[in-house]
Amino acid sequence: MKKYILILVFTAIGFQHADAQLGSYAGAFSRLGFGARGMAMGNAVSSDIFGDISGIYNPALATFQNDGKVDLGYTFLSFDRKLNFVGYTQKFKLPNQKEGGAGITVAWINAGVNDIDGRDNDTRQIGMFSTFENEFYLGTSFILSDQLSLGVGFKLYYAKLFDDITTSSFAIDFGGIYKAGNNLVFGLTIRDLGAKYEWQTTSIYGANGNSTEDKFPKQVELSGTYLLPKDFGIVSLGFVQYLNPKPETNLDETSGSSSDNTVLRFGIETNIIKQVKLRAGLDRIDFSTSDFSGNLEPTFGFGLDKNFSKTINLGVDYSVQLEPFSHDLIQNIGLVFKFK
């Protein structure tokens, strides 16, 4: 395989936008969101304790998911990409504990690109290839008081670029939830500390191979969620600071611009009736670029659920996103199974 130049133009692992700085770094698949509900609300759910909780957004959220909740999600994407979700979140009591509680989130995000055309130096086809990326997540959280919950999330990333070229990375998230009142909650989340890919190509190119390190952006998010009166729904905001990896030569020094991104995300969920919810949001309102709407992702969706007994509830969620630089929509459909 040394003589082959593999055209692995898998759209920069298929989930990165060529003209968008937010998507030009490693691990972009893990920043698209988790599940149809979160994606439909613009991923502005890092402090949402009032609806169905996804602890992968903030490990401290799990202490507010009283019922056990299992999420399954499948995403319809263009360019032969795939993105799938599996998750479980629940609050529980520690042994001999009368007050307070703890929570746990276990989740898996799988992404990849299929049907990649591989060719040699003479442009002859040598086969069809594929890539994949995985995030395995374990989040734990604890209630410290009636108002405060803290959590930590452990991530294992595992990815394959080509044949024997694989990499893995360990990362940590930290999160906190503060209840300012019965209707108002604030959250703070720090994500992807230590996350990076290290690619070794000596298995293919021998002495001509090299080692490449791709660091993930670190994310700091301050969020807030408000429960609307009369159980009409919820409104959420999130301010995210992306601390992007710095290149060896800072190309932005001459232009005076920052290589980091400051992003606003917004989401709303309204209750049409108890079993029907409508959702909408805006993700990636980027204040760090001259065109703050260049990365914008408007989102919409709905949720349906039904109680089958006093202990079992089954729901269906759907979301659709307008993806920058693509004529096709991102669509996600998910199943939500809750039990007591």
N, C-alpha and C positions, 0 to 999 in steps of 0.2 A: 504493500500500500504506500510505500515511500514516494513513488513517482506520481501518485494521484493528487490532483488538486480537486478536493471535494467542494462542489458548489453547495455549501450548507447555508444558503441564503434562506434561513428559516425565520426571516423577518426579525432578526436579532432575538432569537428564541421564540419568535412569533407573537410576543406580547408587548414588544417595545415599539413605540412610534418613532419612526426615523427622524422626524422633524420636531419632536417634543422632548424637551429635556427631562420631563418627569418620567418618561418611559425608556430612557436611554441607558439605564443602569441595570446591573444584575438583579435577578429576583423580581422582575416586573410582574410576573404572574401572581405573586403573593400580595400585590398592592391593588389588584382589581376589585377585591371585596370577597365576602364569604356569604353565599346563599342568596336566594331571590329577595328576601325581605331587606337585608342590608344593602344590596345593590340597588333596589328600587328606591330607597331613601337616600341615595347619594353617598352611602357608607357613613352617614352621620349618625351612627348608633353607638358610639363609644361610651356614652353616659346614659343610655336608654335602659332604665330598669322597669319601665311600665309595660312594655310589650314582650314579645318572644325574644329571649336574650340569646345573643351569640357571643360567648365568652372569648372567642378568638380576637375580637376587636379590643377588648380590655379584660385582662385576667381577673380583675376585681369584680366584674359583673356577675360571675357565677354564683355568688352568695345570694343573689336575688331571684334565681330561677328555682322556685319552690317545687314545681313538678319536674320529673325527669323529662328531658327533651332530646329527641334524636332528629338530626337534619340530614337529608339526602338531596343533593343538587346536581343537575346536569346543565351545561351551558352550550348553546348553539353559537359557534363562531365561524367567521370566514377564514380563508387562507389555510385550510386544513388544520386549524388549531383545535385543541380540546381543553376543557377546564371543568373539573368535577369536584364535589365537596361531600364530605362525610363528617358529622360532628355529634357530640353528646355533651350536654351541660346539665348540672343539677346541684342544688344546695343540699347539704346534709348536716347532721349533728355529729360532733365528735363524741367519743365514748365518755360517759359520765358528765356530759355537758348539758346544763339546764337552759342557759341563755346564750345568745350569739349563734355562731354557726360557721360553716366553711363551705366552699364550693369547688367544683372541679369541672374542667373542660378538656375533652379529648377530641382532636380534630385532625383531618387529613385533607390537604388540597393537592390535587394531581393535575398537571398541565403538560402539554406536549404539542408537537407538530409532526404530522405524518406526510408521506408522499413527497419527500425531499429528493430532488433529482441530483444524483451524484455523477460527475463526469471527470475524465482524466485531462491531461494537458492538451490532448488533441480533440477535446470536446466530445469524445466517445462516451456514451452512457455506460456506467459501471454498476448501476443498481439504484434502487430506491431506498432511502434511509429515513430514519425518524429520530426524534429527540424527546426527552421527557425531563420534567422537574417535579419534585415532591416536597411538600412541607408537612412534617409530622409535629403536632402541637400538643403539649400538656400544660394546662394552666391550673394553678391552685390559688385559692383566695381565702381570706379570713375576715370576719366581722370583728372590728376592734371596739366599736361602740354603736349606739343606735344611728349615728350619722356617718360613720366612717368605715370603709372596707378597703383593704389593700390586697394586691395579688401579684404573683410572678408567673410568667409563662416561659416554658422551655421549648425551643424549636430545634428540630433536626431537618436540615435541607439535604436532599440527595438528588443529583442531576446527572444525566448522561448527554454528552454532546455527540459522540460517535464511537461505535464499537467499544473498545476498552477505555475510552476517555470518559471517566466519571469523576465526580467530586462530591464531597459531603462537607457540611459546615454546621456548627452548633451556635445558636444565638439565644438571647434572653430578652424578654419583654418585662416591663414593670408597669403596674397600673394602680390607680386609686379612684374611689368613688366617694363623693361627699354629698349628703342629703341636706340641702339648705332649707328644705321645708317639705311638706307633703306633696307639693306639685312641682318642685324645682330641684334638679340634681346636676352636679358638676362632676366632670371626670378629667383625669390626667393620665396619659399613656405615653410610655417611651418604648419604642419598638426596634427590633433588629440590632441590638448591641452585639457586636462581634461577628455579624453575618458576612460571609464572603465565599466566593468560589475560587479554588485553586486548580487550574487545568495543567496537566502534564501530558505532553505529546511525544515523549521519547518512545512509547510503546509502538508508535507508527513510524516516526521519522528517525528513530535511533539517535545518533550523535547530533543530528540537525534539529532535534526536538528542543522545546524550551518549556519554561514554566510561566504561566500567566495568572495574575491575581486580579479578580474582579470583586470589589467590595460593594455591599449593599448600602443604599442610603439609610441613615438613621432617621427616625421619625419621632417628633415630639408633638403630641396633640392635646390641646385644651378644648374640652367640649362641654356642652350644656344641653339639657333636655327639660322641656316644660310640658306638664300634663294639662291639657286644656279643660276648662270647666265642663261640668255635666257629662264627663266621659266622652267628649266629642272626638278626642284623638290626642296626638302628641306632636310637638315641634322640636327639632334638634338642630344644633349648630356645632360645627367643629372647625377649629383653626389648627392647621397642621404645618409645622416647620420641617421641611425635608433638609437634612444636613447631608448633602451629596458628597461622595468621595472626591478628593482633590486630585487633579492630575499632577504629574511630576512637574510640568511647566504650566503655570496658571495663565491660561490664555485670556482670562477676564481682567487681568491686572491693567492691561492697556486700555480697555474699554471702560473700566470703572464699574462694571456690572458684577452682580454677585452670582456665584455658581449654585447657590442654594435656592430653594423654592418655598414661598409662603402661600399656602393654599387654604381657601375657605370651602367648606362643604355644608350643605343644607338638606334637611329632609323633613317630610311631614307625613303623618298617617292619620286618616280620618275613619271613624267607625260609621259606615252606612247603616248597618244593623249589627247586632252582636257577632254574627258569624261572617260578615263581609267587611273587608277593609280596603280602602283605596290609598295608594302611596305615590309620592312623587319626590324628586330631589334634584339637586345640582351638585356634581362633584367636580373637583379640580378647577375651581375659580382661582386662577393663578395670578397673584399680585406681583410676581417677580419678573414678569415679562411685559414687553410693550403692548402685546395683545393678550390681555388677561383672559380672554375667552378662547384662545387658541387651543387649549387643552380641555375645554369644557365638555362635560359629559352629562347632558340632561337625562334623567331617569324617571321611569314610570312603572307602576305595577299594582297588583292586587293580591289579596289573601282571602281564602275561604277555609273555614274549619267547621267541624261537626263533632259533637260529643256522641260517642257510641255507647257509653256507660258512664257511671259516676267516676270511673278511674281511667278511662281511655278517651283521648281526643286525637282526631286525625285532620290535618290541614294540608292545603295545596297553595303554594305561593308561586307567583309569576312576576318576572321583571323584564324590562326592555331598556336598553341604553343606546344612545346615539354615540357611536364611537368616532373620535376624530380621525381624519385621514382614511376613512373607509366608508364605502357606500352601503355596507351591510350593517344590520343591527346586531348588538349583543343581546341574546335572549337566554334567560335562565328559568328553569322550572324546578321547583323543589317540593319535597314531601316533608312534613313536620309531624312527628309522632310524639305525643305527650302522654305521660302516665303518672299515676300517684303511687 
